[in-house]
Amino acid sequence: MLLSGIGNPGVYVTDEDGTVIAKFFHDSYRKRDSAERYIDAALGRPALEDSAPQASGRDHAIKLTLPNVAELNVWHGKAEIRDIELHRDHGQPAGNYDGTPALRRLLARKVKQHPQGVPILIGKNLWLQLMALKRRLIG
């Protein structure tokens, strides 16, 4: 068998019994993990990706970072949040939305697209109800 291409790096971290406790594989030969990350995995310390939320702090100040989303600076219990859009609703007046017309349109469109689906749905529901009744009567 002829093999071609470049192998991608991979590392298994095992405990003393040989049980795999962590594994590191990447889809590119260019990305490698540091020795510290393997040691942290062996010691059971959590390893965070670069895109994971990060926290750092000193002198009563904490900085929380969500990469590509936001930074939150907390000092003495006060927070400063910048450039975050708040999504308050789904474009409908709160508490006054009736979804029945939309459901009717959806069902009409589905029946028009697949007319054989209605008898199949009815048959499956009847079958399930009969089997449930049978189980109640027997058991």
Secondary structure, DSSP 8 states (H G I E B T S, - for coil): ----S----EEEEE-TTS-EEEEEE-SSTT----HHHHHHHHTT-----TTS-EEEEETTEEEEEETTTEEEEEETTEEEE-S------SSS-TT----HHHHHHHHHHHHHH-TTHHHHHHHHHHHHHHHHHHHHHH-
